Amino acid sequence: MKEACVIIEDDAKDAIGTYRYGWPPLGPAAVAKHGDTPLLDTGAMRDSIKHTVESAHVGYVGTNSEYAKYQELGTSKIPPRPFLVELFMRSTMKLLNVLVTQLKRR
């Protein structure tokens, strides 16, 4: 479980500041203020992404950043830029490989 959680955490952190998932471009005002690095700004949200493993079968990856949900889901003023759900969907093959490797070890 730890290996799967680390994959998700690392992939989420790596996507912050890029357009890896085809997010809509930042507007001119945002680029002028923060640069063309979506979700990066200070790095606080990226650095807040952590994982916790409860057991061999239960783990969590998320953030306690108060504004992460607005970035993930969007608002009336900003489009969604999902960095957790999107990467989980795209990491399915990596996660299945981890699972298969673990099952073969048993």
Backbone atoms as SQL, in Angstrom:
CREATE TABLE atoms (id INTEGER PRIMARY KEY, chain TEXT, resi INTEGER, resn TEXT, atom TEXT, x REAL, y REAL, z REAL);
INSERT INTO atoms VALUES
  (1, 'A', 1, 'MET', 'N', 0.817, -1.188, 0.000),
  (2, 'A', 1, 'MET', 'CA', 0.000, 0.000, 0.000),
  (3, 'A', 1, 'MET', 'C', 0.866, 1.260, 0.000),
  (4, 'A', 2, 'LYS', 'N', 1.944, 1.206, 0.767),
  (5, 'A', 2, 'LYS', 'CA', 2.817, 2.376, 0.829),
  (6, 'A', 2, 'LYS', 'C', 3.339, 2.745, -0.554),
  (7, 'A', 3, 'GLU', 'N', 3.768, 1.744, -1.314),
  (8, 'A', 3, 'GLU', 'CA', 4.313, 2.012, -2.646),
  (9, 'A', 3, 'GLU', 'C', 3.272, 2.684, -3.545),
  (10, 'A', 4, 'ALA', 'N', 2.026, 2.227, -3.484),
  (11, 'A', 4, 'ALA', 'CA', 0.950, 2.828, -4.288),
  (12, 'A', 4, 'ALA', 'C', 0.694, 4.265, -3.865),
  (13, 'A', 5, 'CYS', 'N', 0.669, 4.513, -2.557),
  (14, 'A', 5, 'CYS', 'CA', 0.439, 5.872, -2.064),
  (15, 'A', 5, 'CYS', 'C', 1.567, 6.813, -2.468),
  (16, 'A', 6, 'VAL', 'N', 2.785, 6.329, -2.431),
  (17, 'A', 6, 'VAL', 'CA', 3.930, 7.160, -2.823),
  (18, 'A', 6, 'VAL', 'C', 3.846, 7.509, -4.307),
  (19, 'A', 7, 'ILE', 'N', 3.435, 6.557, -5.138),
  (20, 'A', 7, 'ILE', 'CA', 3.274, 6.822, -6.574),
  (21, 'A', 7, 'ILE', 'C', 2.270, 7.950, -6.778),
  (22, 'A', 8, 'ILE', 'N', 1.125, 7.860, -6.127),
  (23, 'A', 8, 'ILE', 'CA', 0.092, 8.884, -6.291),
  (24, 'A', 8, 'ILE', 'C', 0.580, 10.230, -5.769),
  (25, 'A', 9, 'GLU', 'N', 1.183, 10.244, -4.594),
  (26, 'A', 9, 'GLU', 'CA', 1.690, 11.496, -4.018),
  (27, 'A', 9, 'GLU', 'C', 2.729, 12.135, -4.941),
  (28, 'A', 10, 'ASP', 'N', 3.692, 11.352, -5.378),
  (29, 'A', 10, 'ASP', 'CA', 4.755, 11.891, -6.231),
  (30, 'A', 10, 'ASP', 'C', 4.215, 12.402, -7.563),
  (31, 'A', 11, 'ASP', 'N', 3.306, 11.657, -8.184),
  (32, 'A', 11, 'ASP', 'CA', 2.739, 12.087, -9.460),
  (33, 'A', 11, 'ASP', 'C', 1.940, 13.379, -9.300),
  (34, 'A', 12, 'ALA', 'N', 1.200, 13.504, -8.209),
  (35, 'A', 12, 'ALA', 'CA', 0.427, 14.727, -7.972),
  (36, 'A', 12, 'ALA', 'C', 1.363, 15.920, -7.803),
  (37, 'A', 13, 'LYS', 'N', 2.401, 15.745, -7.019),
  (38, 'A', 13, 'LYS', 'CA', 3.362, 16.836, -6.807),
  (39, 'A', 13, 'LYS', 'C', 4.066, 17.213, -8.108),
  (40, 'A', 14, 'ASP', 'N', 4.400, 16.210, -8.917),
  (41, 'A', 14, 'ASP', 'CA', 5.094, 16.475, -10.181),
  (42, 'A', 14, 'ASP', 'C', 4.213, 17.221, -11.185),
  (43, 'A', 15, 'ALA', 'N', 2.905, 17.035, -11.119),
  (44, 'A', 15, 'ALA', 'CA', 2.000, 17.687, -12.075),
  (45, 'A', 15, 'ALA', 'C', 1.791, 19.170, -11.751),
  (46, 'A', 16, 'ILE', 'N', 1.905, 19.533, -10.490),
  (47, 'A', 16, 'ILE', 'CA', 1.698, 20.919, -10.091),
  (48, 'A', 16, 'ILE', 'C', 2.726, 21.804, -10.799),
  (49, 'A', 17, 'GLY', 'N', 2.261, 22.881, -11.407),
  (50, 'A', 17, 'GLY', 'CA', 3.144, 23.805, -12.113),
  (51, 'A', 17, 'GLY', 'C', 3.339, 23.462, -13.575),
  (52, 'A', 18, 'THR', 'N', 2.658, 22.419, -14.057),
  (53, 'A', 18, 'THR', 'CA', 2.770, 22.009, -15.456),
  (54, 'A', 18, 'THR', 'C', 1.380, 22.003, -16.093),
  (55, 'A', 19, 'TYR', 'N', 1.340, 21.736, -17.376),
  (56, 'A', 19, 'TYR', 'CA', 0.068, 21.537, -18.085),
  (57, 'A', 19, 'TYR', 'C', -0.081, 20.070, -18.480),
  (58, 'A', 20, 'ARG', 'N', 0.533, 19.182, -17.691),
  (59, 'A', 20, 'ARG', 'CA', 0.581, 17.761, -18.003),
  (60, 'A', 20, 'ARG', 'C', -0.800, 17.143, -18.274),
  (61, 'A', 21, 'TYR', 'N', -1.819, 17.604, -17.603),
  (62, 'A', 21, 'TYR', 'CA', -3.135, 16.991, -17.759),
  (63, 'A', 21, 'TYR', 'C', -4.053, 17.773, -18.694),
  (64, 'A', 22, 'GLY', 'N', -3.472, 18.690, -19.465),
  (65, 'A', 22, 'GLY', 'CA', -4.269, 19.431, -20.431),
  (66, 'A', 22, 'GLY', 'C', -5.195, 20.457, -19.797),
  (67, 'A', 23, 'TRP', 'N', -4.804, 20.974, -18.654),
  (68, 'A', 23, 'TRP', 'CA', -5.629, 21.991, -17.999),
  (69, 'A', 23, 'TRP', 'C', -5.762, 23.221, -18.883),
  (70, 'A', 24, 'PRO', 'N', -6.847, 23.967, -18.704),
  (71, 'A', 24, 'PRO', 'CA', -6.996, 25.210, -19.466),
  (72, 'A', 24, 'PRO', 'C', -5.865, 26.178, -19.096),
  (73, 'A', 25, 'PRO', 'N', -5.421, 26.976, -20.051),
  (74, 'A', 25, 'PRO', 'CA', -4.342, 27.916, -19.750),
  (75, 'A', 25, 'PRO', 'C', -4.773, 28.949, -18.713),
  (76, 'A', 26, 'LEU', 'N', -3.786, 29.417, -17.971),
  (77, 'A', 26, 'LEU', 'CA', -4.055, 30.493, -17.021),
  (78, 'A', 26, 'LEU', 'C', -4.375, 31.764, -17.788),
  (79, 'A', 27, 'GLY', 'N', -5.169, 32.627, -17.182),
  (80, 'A', 27, 'GLY', 'CA', -5.494, 33.907, -17.800),
  (81, 'A', 27, 'GLY', 'C', -4.309, 34.860, -17.724),
  (82, 'A', 28, 'PRO', 'N', -4.340, 35.903, -18.525),
  (83, 'A', 28, 'PRO', 'CA', -3.233, 36.862, -18.561),
  (84, 'A', 28, 'PRO', 'C', -2.919, 37.483, -17.197),
  (85, 'A', 29, 'ALA', 'N', -3.939, 37.766, -16.405),
  (86, 'A', 29, 'ALA', 'CA', -3.706, 38.378, -15.082),
  (87, 'A', 29, 'ALA', 'C', -2.970, 37.406, -14.160),
  (88, 'A', 30, 'ALA', 'N', -3.353, 36.150, -14.191),
  (89, 'A', 30, 'ALA', 'CA', -2.699, 35.143, -13.349),
  (90, 'A', 30, 'ALA', 'C', -1.252, 34.936, -13.788),
  (91, 'A', 31, 'VAL', 'N', -1.025, 34.896, -15.090),
  (92, 'A', 31, 'VAL', 'CA', 0.334, 34.712, -15.600),
  (93, 'A', 31, 'VAL', 'C', 1.204, 35.903, -15.197),
  (94, 'A', 32, 'ALA', 'N', 0.654, 37.112, -15.313),
  (95, 'A', 32, 'ALA', 'CA', 1.414, 38.310, -14.951),
  (96, 'A', 32, 'ALA', 'C', 1.774, 38.314, -13.462),
  (97, 'A', 33, 'LYS', 'N', 0.860, 37.808, -12.637),
  (98, 'A', 33, 'LYS', 'CA', 1.074, 37.830, -11.184),
  (99, 'A', 33, 'LYS', 'C', 1.933, 36.668, -10.685),
  (100, 'A', 34, 'HIS', 'N', 1.704, 35.465, -11.252),
  (101, 'A', 34, 'HIS', 'CA', 2.319, 34.249, -10.702),
  (102, 'A', 34, 'HIS', 'C', 3.220, 33.496, -11.677),
  (103, 'A', 35, 'GLY', 'N', 3.228, 33.873, -12.929),
  (104, 'A', 35, 'GLY', 'CA', 3.941, 33.100, -13.945),
  (105, 'A', 35, 'GLY', 'C', 3.022, 32.042, -14.524),
  (106, 'A', 36, 'ASP', 'N', 3.464, 31.391, -15.577),
  (107, 'A', 36, 'ASP', 'CA', 2.621, 30.403, -16.269),
  (108, 'A', 36, 'ASP', 'C', 2.856, 29.008, -15.700),
  (109, 'A', 37, 'THR', 'N', 2.621, 28.880, -14.393),
  (110, 'A', 37, 'THR', 'CA', 2.815, 27.620, -13.682),
  (111, 'A', 37, 'THR', 'C', 1.552, 27.303, -12.885),
  (112, 'A', 38, 'PRO', 'N', 0.576, 26.643, -13.523),
  (113, 'A', 38, 'PRO', 'CA', -0.704, 26.418, -12.862),
  (114, 'A', 38, 'PRO', 'C', -0.572, 25.668, -11.539),
  (115, 'A', 39, 'LEU', 'N', -1.267, 26.172, -10.547),
  (116, 'A', 39, 'LEU', 'CA', -1.372, 25.612, -9.206),
  (117, 'A', 39, 'LEU', 'C', -0.093, 25.738, -8.384),
  (118, 'A', 40, 'LEU', 'N', 0.955, 26.329, -8.930),
  (119, 'A', 40, 'LEU', 'CA', 2.219, 26.345, -8.197),
  (120, 'A', 40, 'LEU', 'C', 2.343, 27.536, -7.258),
  (121, 'A', 41, 'ASP', 'N', 2.157, 28.730, -7.720),
  (122, 'A', 41, 'ASP', 'CA', 2.288, 29.966, -6.951),
  (123, 'A', 41, 'ASP', 'C', 3.417, 29.884, -5.926),
  (124, 'A', 42, 'THR', 'N', 3.137, 29.533, -4.680),
  (125, 'A', 42, 'THR', 'CA', 4.170, 29.480, -3.642),
  (126, 'A', 42, 'THR', 'C', 4.725, 28.072, -3.421),
  (127, 'A', 43, 'GLY', 'N', 4.047, 27.068, -3.926),
  (128, 'A', 43, 'GLY', 'CA', 4.460, 25.682, -3.685),
  (129, 'A', 43, 'GLY', 'C', 3.822, 25.080, -2.442),
  (130, 'A', 44, 'ALA', 'N', 3.061, 25.888, -1.700),
  (131, 'A', 44, 'ALA', 'CA', 2.461, 25.407, -0.447),
  (132, 'A', 44, 'ALA', 'C', 1.462, 24.274, -0.690),
  (133, 'A', 45, 'MET', 'N', 0.614, 24.406, -1.721),
  (134, 'A', 45, 'MET', 'CA', -0.368, 23.358, -1.984),
  (135, 'A', 45, 'MET', 'C', 0.346, 22.075, -2.409),
  (136, 'A', 46, 'ARG', 'N', 1.333, 22.198, -3.290),
  (137, 'A', 46, 'ARG', 'CA', 2.098, 21.023, -3.720),
  (138, 'A', 46, 'ARG', 'C', 2.748, 20.335, -2.518),
  (139, 'A', 47, 'ASP', 'N', 3.359, 21.125, -1.659),
  (140, 'A', 47, 'ASP', 'CA', 4.059, 20.566, -0.508),
  (141, 'A', 47, 'ASP', 'C', 3.116, 19.978, 0.537),
  (142, 'A', 48, 'SER', 'N', 1.832, 20.354, 0.466),
  (143, 'A', 48, 'SER', 'CA', 0.866, 19.836, 1.442),
  (144, 'A', 48, 'SER', 'C', 0.323, 18.459, 1.055),
  (145, 'A', 49, 'ILE', 'N', 0.613, 17.997, -0.144),
  (146, 'A', 49, 'ILE', 'CA', 0.138, 16.679, -0.582),
  (147, 'A', 49, 'ILE', 'C', 0.946, 15.613, 0.148),
  (148, 'A', 50, 'LYS', 'N', 0.255, 14.787, 0.903),
  (149, 'A', 50, 'LYS', 'CA', 0.901, 13.754, 1.729),
  (150, 'A', 50, 'LYS', 'C', 0.123, 12.449, 1.628),
  (151, 'A', 51, 'HIS', 'N', 0.765, 11.381, 2.053),
  (152, 'A', 51, 'HIS', 'CA', 0.069, 10.091, 2.115),
  (153, 'A', 51, 'HIS', 'C', 0.133, 9.540, 3.538),
  (154, 'A', 52, 'THR', 'N', -0.840, 8.708, 3.843),
  (155, 'A', 52, 'THR', 'CA', -0.904, 8.000, 5.116),
  (156, 'A', 52, 'THR', 'C', -1.305, 6.568, 4.806),
  (157, 'A', 53, 'VAL', 'N', -0.642, 5.620, 5.426),
  (158, 'A', 53, 'VAL', 'CA', -0.981, 4.209, 5.249),
  (159, 'A', 53, 'VAL', 'C', -1.529, 3.698, 6.574),
  (160, 'A', 54, 'GLU', 'N', -2.766, 3.194, 6.533),
  (161, 'A', 54, 'GLU', 'CA', -3.400, 2.656, 7.749),
  (162, 'A', 54, 'GLU', 'C', -3.125, 1.178, 7.932),
  (163, 'A', 55, 'SER', 'N', -3.081, 0.466, 6.821),
  (164, 'A', 55, 'SER', 'CA', -2.877, -0.982, 6.894),
  (165, 'A', 55, 'SER', 'C', -2.356, -1.458, 5.541),
  (166, 'A', 56, 'ALA', 'N', -2.193, -2.742, 5.404),
  (167, 'A', 56, 'ALA', 'CA', -1.721, -3.302, 4.138),
  (168, 'A', 56, 'ALA', 'C', -2.698, -3.053, 2.996),
  (169, 'A', 57, 'HIS', 'N', -3.963, -2.734, 3.335),
  (170, 'A', 57, 'HIS', 'CA', -4.991, -2.582, 2.307),
  (171, 'A', 57, 'HIS', 'C', -5.638, -1.199, 2.291),
  (172, 'A', 58, 'VAL', 'N', -5.226, -0.304, 3.184),
  (173, 'A', 58, 'VAL', 'CA', -5.873, 1.013, 3.270),
  (174, 'A', 58, 'VAL', 'C', -4.811, 2.106, 3.334),
  (175, 'A', 59, 'GLY', 'N', -4.908, 3.038, 2.398),
  (176, 'A', 59, 'GLY', 'CA', -4.013, 4.190, 2.383),
  (177, 'A', 59, 'GLY', 'C', -4.751, 5.394, 1.830),
  (178, 'A', 60, 'TYR', 'N', -4.244, 6.570, 2.158),
  (179, 'A', 60, 'TYR', 'CA', -4.862, 7.821, 1.735),
  (180, 'A', 60, 'TYR', 'C', -3.803, 8.747, 1.158),
  (181, 'A', 61, 'VAL', 'N', -4.196, 9.499, 0.146),
  (182, 'A', 61, 'VAL', 'CA', -3.358, 10.561, -0.393),
  (183, 'A', 61, 'VAL', 'C', -4.243, 11.780, -0.516),
  (184, 'A', 62, 'GLY', 'N', -3.776, 12.897, -0.011),
  (185, 'A', 62, 'GLY', 'CA', -4.574, 14.110, -0.093),
  (186, 'A', 62, 'GLY', 'C', -3.805, 15.308, 0.401),
  (187, 'A', 63, 'THR', 'N', -4.542, 16.368, 0.628),
  (188, 'A', 63, 'THR', 'CA', -3.958, 17.623, 1.058),
  (189, 'A', 63, 'THR', 'C', -4.879, 18.282, 2.071),
  (190, 'A', 64, 'ASN', 'N', -4.292, 19.027, 2.976),
  (191, 'A', 64, 'ASN', 'CA', -5.098, 19.808, 3.913),
  (192, 'A', 64, 'ASN', 'C', -5.140, 21.269, 3.493),
  (193, 'A', 65, 'SER', 'N', -4.688, 21.558, 2.294),
  (194, 'A', 65, 'SER', 'CA', -4.711, 22.917, 1.767),
  (195, 'A', 65, 'SER', 'C', -6.160, 23.372, 1.606),
  (196, 'A', 66, 'GLU', 'N', -6.468, 24.517, 2.172),
  (197, 'A', 66, 'GLU', 'CA', -7.855, 25.000, 2.123),
  (198, 'A', 66, 'GLU', 'C', -8.309, 25.371, 0.719),
  (199, 'A', 67, 'TYR', 'N', -7.398, 25.687, -0.183),
  (200, 'A', 67, 'TYR', 'CA', -7.813, 26.068, -1.536),
  (201, 'A', 67, 'TYR', 'C', -7.642, 24.961, -2.568),
  (202, 'A', 68, 'ALA', 'N', -7.139, 23.811, -2.168),
  (203, 'A', 68, 'ALA', 'CA', -6.953, 22.702, -3.113),
  (204, 'A', 68, 'ALA', 'C', -8.284, 22.252, -3.716),
  (205, 'A', 69, 'LYS', 'N', -9.331, 22.227, -2.904),
  (206, 'A', 69, 'LYS', 'CA', -10.622, 21.767, -3.439),
  (207, 'A', 69, 'LYS', 'C', -11.134, 22.691, -4.534),
  (208, 'A', 70, 'TYR', 'N', -10.830, 23.986, -4.431),
  (209, 'A', 70, 'TYR', 'CA', -11.278, 24.926, -5.461),
  (210, 'A', 70, 'TYR', 'C', -10.504, 24.709, -6.759),
  (211, 'A', 71, 'GLN', 'N', -9.240, 24.356, -6.638),
  (212, 'A', 71, 'GLN', 'CA', -8.445, 24.063, -7.824),
  (213, 'A', 71, 'GLN', 'C', -8.884, 22.733, -8.450),
  (214, 'A', 72, 'GLU', 'N', -9.102, 21.742, -7.607),
  (215, 'A', 72, 'GLU', 'CA', -9.495, 20.412, -8.077),
  (216, 'A', 72, 'GLU', 'C', -10.863, 20.438, -8.772),
  (217, 'A', 73, 'LEU', 'N', -11.826, 21.120, -8.161),
  (218, 'A', 73, 'LEU', 'CA', -13.207, 21.102, -8.650),
  (219, 'A', 73, 'LEU', 'C', -13.599, 22.321, -9.472),
  (220, 'A', 74, 'GLY', 'N', -12.829, 23.414, -9.340),
  (221, 'A', 74, 'GLY', 'CA', -13.168, 24.654, -10.026),
  (222, 'A', 74, 'GLY', 'C', -14.201, 25.452, -9.245),
  (223, 'A', 75, 'THR', 'N', -14.385, 26.678, -9.662),
  (224, 'A', 75, 'THR', 'CA', -15.374, 27.572, -9.060),
  (225, 'A', 75, 'THR', 'C', -16.063, 28.327, -10.194),
  (226, 'A', 76, 'SER', 'N', -16.895, 29.281, -9.837),
  (227, 'A', 76, 'SER', 'CA', -17.528, 30.092, -10.878),
  (228, 'A', 76, 'SER', 'C', -16.497, 30.989, -11.573),
  (229, 'A', 77, 'LYS', 'N', -15.323, 31.195, -10.941),
  (230, 'A', 77, 'LYS', 'CA', -14.310, 32.084, -11.509),
  (231, 'A', 77, 'LYS', 'C', -13.106, 31.363, -12.103),
  (232, 'A', 78, 'ILE', 'N', -12.874, 30.119, -11.700),
  (233, 'A', 78, 'ILE', 'CA', -11.722, 29.386, -12.235),
  (234, 'A', 78, 'ILE', 'C', -12.155, 28.002, -12.706),
  (235, 'A', 79, 'PRO', 'N', -11.563, 27.535, -13.811),
  (236, 'A', 79, 'PRO', 'CA', -11.908, 26.194, -14.283),
  (237, 'A', 79, 'PRO', 'C', -11.251, 25.139, -13.399),
  (238, 'A', 80, 'PRO', 'N', -11.827, 23.941, -13.359),
  (239, 'A', 80, 'PRO', 'CA', -11.196, 22.879, -12.570),
  (240, 'A', 80, 'PRO', 'C', -9.841, 22.496, -13.159),
  (241, 'A', 81, 'ARG', 'N', -8.912, 22.237, -12.270),
  (242, 'A', 81, 'ARG', 'CA', -7.607, 21.712, -12.649),
  (243, 'A', 81, 'ARG', 'C', -7.327, 20.527, -11.716),
  (244, 'A', 82, 'PRO', 'N', -7.993, 19.403, -11.996),
  (245, 'A', 82, 'PRO', 'CA', -7.889, 18.243, -11.091),
  (246, 'A', 82, 'PRO', 'C', -6.493, 17.634, -11.107),
  (247, 'A', 83, 'PHE', 'N', -5.849, 17.644, -9.962),
  (248, 'A', 83, 'PHE', 'CA', -4.505, 17.087, -9.863),
  (249, 'A', 83, 'PHE', 'C', -4.493, 15.791, -9.080),
  (250, 'A', 84, 'LEU', 'N', -5.506, 15.513, -8.253),
  (251, 'A', 84, 'LEU', 'CA', -5.555, 14.242, -7.524),
  (252, 'A', 84, 'LEU', 'C', -6.391, 13.208, -8.263),
  (253, 'A', 85, 'VAL', 'N', -7.608, 13.550, -8.613),
  (254, 'A', 85, 'VAL', 'CA', -8.475, 12.591, -9.310),
  (255, 'A', 85, 'VAL', 'C', -7.879, 12.234, -10.665),
  (256, 'A', 86, 'GLU', 'N', -7.423, 13.234, -11.392),
  (257, 'A', 86, 'GLU', 'CA', -6.868, 13.001, -12.722),
  (258, 'A', 86, 'GLU', 'C', -5.664, 12.068, -12.671),
  (259, 'A', 87, 'LEU', 'N', -4.764, 12.308, -11.747),
  (260, 'A', 87, 'LEU', 'CA', -3.570, 11.469, -11.706),
  (261, 'A', 87, 'LEU', 'C', -3.908, 10.058, -11.248),
  (262, 'A', 88, 'PHE', 'N', -4.890, 9.912, -10.371),
  (263, 'A', 88, 'PHE', 'CA', -5.290, 8.567, -9.969),
  (264, 'A', 88, 'PHE', 'C', -5.794, 7.797, -11.188),
  (265, 'A', 89, 'MET', 'N', -6.607, 8.469, -12.008),
  (266, 'A', 89, 'MET', 'CA', -7.135, 7.818, -13.209),
  (267, 'A', 89, 'MET', 'C', -5.996, 7.456, -14.174),
  (268, 'A', 90, 'ARG', 'N', -5.031, 8.336, -14.307),
  (269, 'A', 90, 'ARG', 'CA', -3.928, 8.099, -15.237),
  (270, 'A', 90, 'ARG', 'C', -2.884, 7.128, -14.686),
  (271, 'A', 91, 'SER', 'N', -2.874, 6.923, -13.386),
  (272, 'A', 91, 'SER', 'CA', -1.881, 6.048, -12.751),
  (273, 'A', 91, 'SER', 'C', -2.381, 4.626, -12.562),
  (274, 'A', 92, 'THR', 'N', -3.518, 4.298, -13.099),
  (275, 'A', 92, 'THR', 'CA', -4.126, 2.986, -12.890),
  (276, 'A', 92, 'THR', 'C', -3.169, 1.851, -13.243),
  (277, 'A', 93, 'MET', 'N', -2.487, 1.950, -14.374),
  (278, 'A', 93, 'MET', 'CA', -1.582, 0.865, -14.778),
  (279, 'A', 93, 'MET', 'C', -0.408, 0.737, -13.810),
  (280, 'A', 94, 'LYS', 'N', 0.151, 1.852, -13.367),
  (281, 'A', 94, 'LYS', 'CA', 1.242, 1.795, -12.392),
  (282, 'A', 94, 'LYS', 'C', 0.767, 1.118, -11.112),
  (283, 'A', 95, 'LEU', 'N', -0.429, 1.499, -10.668),
  (284, 'A', 95, 'LEU', 'CA', -0.963, 0.939, -9.430),
  (285, 'A', 95, 'LEU', 'C', -1.276, -0.542, -9.573),
  (286, 'A', 96, 'LEU', 'N', -1.782, -0.951, -10.728),
  (287, 'A', 96, 'LEU', 'CA', -2.037, -2.377, -10.960),
  (288, 'A', 96, 'LEU', 'C', -0.737, -3.167, -10.961),
  (289, 'A', 97, 'ASN', 'N', 0.310, -2.593, -11.516),
  (290, 'A', 97, 'ASN', 'CA', 1.613, -3.272, -11.504),
  (291, 'A', 97, 'ASN', 'C', 2.126, -3.454, -10.079),
  (292, 'A', 98, 'VAL', 'N', 1.926, -2.460, -9.232),
  (293, 'A', 98, 'VAL', 'CA', 2.311, -2.575, -7.828),
  (294, 'A', 98, 'VAL', 'C', 1.532, -3.708, -7.173),
  (295, 'A', 99, 'LEU', 'N', 0.229, -3.755, -7.415),
  (296, 'A', 99, 'LEU', 'CA', -0.625, -4.789, -6.841),
  (297, 'A', 99, 'LEU', 'C', -0.190, -6.178, -7.304),
  (298, 'A', 100, 'VAL', 'N', 0.039, -6.334, -8.587),
  (299, 'A', 100, 'VAL', 'CA', 0.446, -7.638, -9.125),
  (300, 'A', 100, 'VAL', 'C', 1.786, -8.064, -8.517),
  (301, 'A', 101, 'THR', 'N', 2.718, -7.133, -8.425),
  (302, 'A', 101, 'THR', 'CA', 4.024, -7.439, -7.817),
  (303, 'A', 101, 'THR', 'C', 3.862, -7.895, -6.369),
  (304, 'A', 102, 'GLN', 'N', 3.012, -7.214, -5.625),
  (305, 'A', 102, 'GLN', 'CA', 2.786, -7.583, -4.229),
  (306, 'A', 102, 'GLN', 'C', 2.127, -8.966, -4.110),
  (307, 'A', 103, 'LEU', 'N', 1.184, -9.228, -5.005),
  (308, 'A', 103, 'LEU', 'CA', 0.505, -10.528, -4.957),
  (309, 'A', 103, 'LEU', 'C', 1.459, -11.666, -5.306),
  (310, 'A', 104, 'LYS', 'N', 2.382, -11.418, -6.227),
  (311, 'A', 104, 'LYS', 'CA', 3.341, -12.455, -6.604),
  (312, 'A', 104, 'LYS', 'C', 4.299, -12.775, -5.467),
  (313, 'A', 105, 'ARG', 'N', 4.545, -11.814, -4.594),
  (314, 'A', 105, 'ARG', 'CA', 5.456, -12.025, -3.464),
  (315, 'A', 105, 'ARG', 'C', 4.839, -12.887, -2.373),
  (316, 'A', 106, 'ARG', 'N', 3.551, -13.035, -2.382),
  (317, 'A', 106, 'ARG', 'CA', 2.863, -13.792, -1.322),
  (318, 'A', 106, 'ARG', 'C', 2.823, -15.253, -1.594);
